[in-house]
Amino acid sequence: MVASLEGAPAEEKLPSKSSVSLSSLINRYQWLVLAAIVSSLGFVPSTLATLSKLGFAHLVHAVFAIGWIVVLSVQLHFLKRGCYRNHRYLGWLSLPVFAGMVVSAAYLLWLTAVAAFEQGAIFRQVYWVDFVLLPASVSFFVLGLVNIRKMPLHAGYMCMTAVVLIPPGLGRLIYVIFLYPLGLPLAWFFELMAVLMLGMAAAIGIAEKWRLPPVRWTFVLLLITFITSYWVESHAWLQNLVREYFYLSATSAH
């Protein structure tokens, strides 16, 4: 997060229609960042199993994604302690970290498109979620910069960029610790992941009484994304379009 405040109490920057303190907002956003950290554990089994075959692009993305989670955690700590000068400096220094995360994620989406659409319906749904949430994360980041002097909005939008990091790992985590041990179908993880993601956003929204737009936009976005994923999963023409376009693009790039 980038901040331009150095000594002014953050609570004075709250929107007039909200009576929620910045401290309580930070506490809730810390749980969201913690969810991103925990969900990243879902990558551990698959990473260990395929470490020797893991491509450089995956490693680069992992470094930037972990780096961005660390940045968000430290920035929330600075805000909670009132260290606005440190918050501002780290914010500007962390711009390349977010850019690296986005660029590496976009490259992986391009790289894995054909495989995702050919592996089955559930993989097409997961791909769609990533495809929508990545540009949404960029939009949240830009809105965070636009609201740089309105700390609750700034912090909210910046923390919502962590939402894009949760679904991929969370789905794997659900499968590894719940579905696989019980012998349940792989496809069930998607609905469970959707419920948990919407539940997290709703919990923050309810606690804020839906007064601040970052979580409102996030909840609506998640709801629309999960619903439309079933449309993507069932349309053969879209599958053919992705297969032909991305295959030709990948072929011409080599």
C-alpha positions in Angstrom: 0.0 0.0 0.0 1.1 3.5 -0.8 0.3 6.2 1.7 0.9 10.0 1.8 0.1 10.4 5.5 2.9 10.8 8.0 1.4 12.0 11.3 -2.3 12.7 11.0 -4.6 10.3 12.8 -5.9 7.9 10.3 -9.4 7.9 11.9 -9.9 11.5 10.7 -9.7 10.2 7.1 -12.7 8.0 7.4 -15.7 8.8 5.2 -18.2 10.9 7.0 -20.9 8.3 6.6 -18.9 5.6 8.4 -18.4 5.3 12.1 -16.0 2.4 11.8 -12.5 3.0 13.2 -9.5 2.4 11.0 -8.1 0.0 13.7 -11.1 -2.3 13.4 -10.9 -2.2 9.7 -7.2 -3.2 9.8 -8.0 -6.1 12.1 -10.5 -7.5 9.6 -8.2 -6.9 6.7 -5.4 -8.8 8.5 -7.7 -11.8 8.6 -8.1 -11.5 4.8 -4.3 -11.4 4.3 -4.0 -14.3 6.7 -6.4 -16.3 4.6 -4.1 -15.6 1.6 -1.2 -16.9 3.6 -3.0 -20.1 4.7 -4.4 -20.8 1.3 -0.9 -20.6 -0.2 -0.2 -23.8 1.8 -2.4 -25.6 -0.8 0.4 -25.3 -3.3 2.9 -27.2 -1.1 1.9 -30.8 -2.0 1.8 -30.2 -5.7 5.0 -28.1 -5.6 6.9 -30.8 -3.8 5.6 -33.5 -6.1 6.6 -31.6 -9.3 9.5 -29.5 -8.1 11.9 -30.9 -10.7 9.5 -30.2 -13.5 8.3 -26.8 -12.2 9.0 -24.1 -14.8 10.8 -20.8 -14.2 7.6 -18.8 -14.7 5.9 -20.6 -11.8 8.8 -19.9 -9.5 8.9 -16.3 -10.5 5.2 -15.9 -9.9 5.5 -17.7 -6.5 8.2 -15.3 -5.4 6.2 -12.2 -6.4 2.9 -13.5 -4.9 4.6 -14.3 -1.6 6.3 -11.0 -1.7 3.0 -9.1 -2.2 1.4 -11.0 0.7 4.4 -10.0 2.9 4.1 -6.4 1.8 0.4 -6.3 2.7 1.1 -7.8 6.1 3.8 -5.3 6.9 1.8 -2.4 5.6 -1.1 -3.2 7.8 1.2 -3.5 10.8 2.6 0.0 10.0 -0.9 1.4 9.8 -1.9 -0.2 13.1 1.2 1.2 14.8 0.8 4.7 13.1 4.1 4.4 11.2 2.8 6.4 8.2 6.3 7.4 7.0 7.4 3.8 6.8 4.1 2.8 5.3 4.6 5.4 2.5 8.2 4.4 1.7 7.4 0.7 1.6 4.4 1.5 -0.5 6.4 3.1 -3.3 9.1 0.5 -3.0 6.6 -2.3 -3.4 5.2 -1.2 -6.7 7.5 -3.5 -8.7 6.4 -6.4 -6.5 2.8 -6.0 -7.4 3.7 -5.4 -11.1 5.8 -8.6 -11.0 2.9 -10.6 -9.5 0.4 -9.3 -12.1 2.7 -9.8 -15.1 3.8 -13.3 -14.1 0.2 -14.3 -13.3 -0.9 -13.0 -16.7 1.8 -15.0 -18.4 0.9 -18.2 -16.6 -2.8 -17.7 -17.6 -1.7 -17.4 -21.2 0.6 -20.4 -20.9 -2.0 -22.7 -19.3 -5.1 -21.7 -21.1 -5.3 -24.6 -23.6 -4.5 -27.2 -20.9 -7.1 -25.8 -18.5 -9.9 -25.9 -21.1 -9.0 -29.4 -22.2 -8.7 -31.0 -18.8 -12.3 -30.7 -17.9 -15.2 -28.6 -16.8 -13.9 -27.9 -13.3 -10.6 -26.7 -14.6 -12.4 -24.3 -17.0 -14.3 -22.8 -14.1 -11.1 -22.4 -12.0 -9.4 -20.7 -15.0 -12.3 -18.3 -15.4 -12.1 -17.3 -11.8 -8.4 -16.5 -12.1 -9.0 -14.8 -15.5 -11.5 -12.4 -13.9 -9.9 -11.8 -10.6 -6.5 -10.8 -12.0 -7.6 -7.6 -13.8 -10.0 -7.0 -10.9 -6.9 -7.0 -8.6 -5.3 -4.4 -10.9 -8.4 -2.3 -10.7 -8.4 -2.5 -6.9 -4.7 -1.4 -6.8 -5.5 1.6 -9.0 -8.4 2.6 -6.9 -6.2 2.3 -3.8 -3.8 4.8 -5.4 -6.7 7.1 -6.4 -7.8 7.1 -2.8 -4.4 7.5 -1.4 -5.5 10.3 1.0 -8.6 8.4 2.2 -7.0 5.8 4.4 -9.9 3.4 5.0 -10.6 3.3 1.2 -6.9 3.1 0.4 -6.3 0.2 2.8 -9.5 -1.5 1.8 -8.8 -1.5 -2.0 -5.1 -2.5 -1.5 -6.1 -5.4 0.7 -8.7 -6.6 -1.7 -5.8 -7.2 -4.2 -5.1 -10.2 -1.9 -8.4 -11.8 -3.1 -6.9 -12.8 -6.4 -4.3 -14.9 -4.5 -6.7 -16.9 -2.4 -8.8 -19.2 -4.8 -6.0 -21.1 -6.5 -4.4 -22.2 -3.2 -7.7 -22.5 -1.3 -9.1 -25.0 -3.8 -6.0 -27.2 -3.5 -6.1 -26.9 0.2 -9.7 -28.1 0.4 -8.9 -31.0 -1.8 -5.8 -32.1 0.1 -7.2 -31.9 3.6 -10.8 -32.7 3.1 -11.9 -34.2 -0.3 -9.0 -36.5 -1.0 -8.8 -38.2 2.5 -12.6 -38.8 2.4 -12.6 -40.1 -1.2 -14.9 -37.3 -2.3 -15.1 -36.0 -5.9 -12.5 -33.5 -7.0 -15.1 -31.2 -8.5 -16.7 -30.5 -5.1 -13.8 -28.2 -4.1 -15.1 -25.4 -6.4 -18.4 -24.9 -4.6 -16.7 -25.2 -1.2 -14.2 -22.6 -2.3 -16.9 -20.3 -3.6 -18.8 -20.5 -0.3 -15.7 -19.8 1.7 -14.7 -16.9 -0.5 -18.1 -15.3 -0.4 -18.3 -16.0 3.3 -15.1 -14.1 4.0 -16.2 -11.1 2.0 -19.7 -11.2 3.6 -18.2 -11.4 7.1 -16.1 -8.2 6.5 -19.0 -6.5 4.8 -21.5 -7.3 7.6 -19.0 -6.1 10.2 -18.6 -2.8 8.3 -22.4 -2.7 7.7 -21.5 -2.6 4.0 -20.6 1.1 4.4 -17.3 1.0 2.5 -17.1 0.2 -1.3 -14.0 -2.1 -1.4 -15.7 -5.1 0.2 -19.0 -4.3 -1.5 -17.3 -4.4 -4.9 -15.4 -7.5 -4.0 -18.4 -9.4 -2.8 -20.4 -8.6 -6.0 -17.4 -9.4 -8.2 -16.9 -12.8 -6.5 -20.6 -13.6 -6.8 -20.8 -12.7 -10.5 -17.5 -14.6 -11.2 -18.6 -17.8 -9.6 -22.0 -17.7 -11.3 -20.7 -17.0 -14.7 -18.0 -19.8 -14.4 -20.9 -22.3 -15.0 -21.6 -20.5 -18.2 -18.0 -20.7 -19.3 -17.8 -24.4 -18.3 -20.7 -25.4 -20.5 -20.1 -23.4 -23.8 -18.2 -25.4 -26.4 -17.7 -22.4 -28.7 -15.7 -20.6 -26.0 -13.6 -23.7 -25.4 -12.8 -23.9 -29.1 -12.0 -20.2 -29.3 -9.6 -20.4 -26.4 -8.0 -23.6 -27.8 -7.4 -22.1 -31.2 -6.4 -18.6 -30.2 -4.0 -19.6 -27.4 -2.6 -22.5 -29.3 -1.8 -20.3 -32.3 -0.4 -17.6 -30.0 1.8 -20.1 -28.1 3.0 -21.7 -31.3 3.9 -18.3 -32.9 5.8 -17.3 -29.8 8.3 -20.2 -30.2 
